Amino acid sequence: MVICELHIIEHEYYDLLMSTDDMFTVDKPLNEYRLIDLFKVIDKMREDRENASTDEVR
């Protein structure tokens, strides 16, 4: 099975991706990103979306 997903990284998530936040490795340069950084931000987006939908149910 192949799953194709599209993620648009914008606003605060773009700012996070370009930052040197603690969620990234120590040597991550400011205003640059690597593939692993991209996946960390996508995971954060998914987590935030799941938390938001859980909060709506309560």
C-alpha positions as CSV (number, residue, x, y, z in Angstrom):
1,M,0.0,0.0,0.0
2,V,1.3,3.4,-0.9
3,I,0.0,6.5,0.9
4,C,0.5,10.0,-0.5
5,E,0.2,12.9,1.9
6,L,0.5,16.7,1.2
7,H,1.5,19.0,4.1
8,I,1.6,22.7,3.7
9,I,4.1,24.2,6.2
10,E,3.2,27.8,6.9
11,H,2.8,30.4,9.6
12,E,4.1,29.3,13.0
13,Y,5.1,25.9,11.6
14,Y,7.3,27.5,9.0
15,D,8.8,29.8,11.6
16,L,9.5,26.7,13.7
17,L,11.1,24.8,10.8
18,M,13.5,27.7,10.2
19,S,14.3,28.1,13.9
20,T,16.9,26.5,16.1
21,D,14.2,25.2,18.5
22,D,15.2,22.6,21.1
23,M,13.2,19.9,19.1
24,F,16.0,19.9,16.5
25,T,19.6,18.7,16.9
26,V,22.1,21.2,18.4
27,D,23.9,21.8,15.1
28,K,20.8,22.9,13.1
29,P,21.5,26.2,11.3
30,L,19.0,29.1,11.6
31,N,16.9,29.6,8.5
32,E,17.8,26.2,7.0
33,Y,16.4,22.8,7.4
34,R,17.2,19.2,6.7
35,L,14.9,16.3,5.8
36,I,14.8,15.1,9.5
37,D,13.8,18.6,10.6
38,L,10.9,18.6,8.1
39,F,9.6,15.3,9.5
40,K,9.8,16.6,13.0
41,V,7.6,19.6,12.1
42,I,5.1,17.4,10.2
43,D,4.9,15.2,13.4
44,K,4.3,18.3,15.4
45,M,1.6,19.5,13.0
46,R,-0.1,16.1,13.3
47,E,0.1,16.1,17.1
48,D,-1.3,19.6,17.3
49,R,-4.2,18.7,15.0
50,E,-5.0,15.6,17.0
51,N,-4.9,17.5,20.2
52,A,-7.2,20.2,18.8
53,S,-9.8,17.6,17.6
54,T,-9.7,15.9,21.0
55,D,-10.3,19.2,22.8
56,E,-13.3,19.9,20.5
57,V,-14.9,16.5,21.6
58,R,-14.7,17.4,25.3
